[in-house]
Amino acid sequence: NYAIQQGGLGLVSGNYDLAYQGNNLTITKALLNVIADAKTKVYGDADPSLTYQVSGLKNGDTAGSILTGGLNRAAGENVGVY
């Protein structure tokens, strides 16, 4: 939390007394969405690279600067959806 302060807020008119009461600014975490790209392969071939799309990055952040590791897939080599 960050205190919200009076700063340069003041009166121009002499018809008032200023009573200031501060409060807090709360900064919450941004939501990062990671969506795996659909992939296909032919039976017996090596797995393709598993890739993804990222949205929700803030302040010039890149996926490479805030994510680590990679995707994996469910085990299986028979024809089907995994």
Buried (B, 14 or more C-beta within 10 A) or exposed (E): EEEEEEEEEEEEEEEEEEEEEEEEEEEEEEEBEEEEEEEEEEEEEEEEEEEEEBEEBEEEBEEEEEBEEEEEEEEEEEEEEE
